[in-house]
């Protein structure tokens, strides 16, 4: 990873951490988020993955996912210079110990 890529990655992490911490304070079943990226194909390769507790209902997951998409897009737009397509944001379920 080039130094400039590392700088962008740190900024992505900083922005996504803010969205994550805010989202965890809702009763949505949201657990955490992460991202994957290949900087040789940035920003087209950027993918944000939202992880939800496997016990959350499908309706709750979809409702919270719809709320979080624009928050992620808004957070990353200054870094990307454009809006991250919703197709590059996905939701997954994970078993979460309470």
Long-range contacts (C-beta under 8 A, 24 or more apart in sequence): 1-39, 2-39, 5-39, 5-42, 8-39, 8-42, 8-79, 9-37, 9-39, 11-79, 12-37, 12-46, 12-76, 12-79, 15-75, 15-76, 15-79, 16-48, 16-72, 16-75, 16-76, 18-75, 19-68, 19-71, 19-72, 19-75, 22-71, 23-64, 23-68, 23-71, 26-64, 28-52, 28-56, 28-60, 28-63, 28-64, 28-67, 29-53, 29-55, 29-56, 29-57, 29-60, 29-61, 29-64, 30-64, 30-68, 31-94, 31-96, 33-72, 43-80, 43-81, 43-82, 43-84, 46-76, 46-80, 46-84, 46-88, 47-88, 47-89, 47-90, 48-72, 48-76, 48-84, 48-88, 48-89, 48-90, 49-89, 49-90, 49-91, 49-92, 50-89, 50-90, 50-91, 50-92, 51-91, 51-92, 51-93, 51-94, 52-91, 52-92, 52-93, 52-94, 53-93, 53-94, 53-95, 53-96, 54-93, 54-94, 54-95, 54-96, 55-96, 56-93, 61-91, 61-93, 65-91
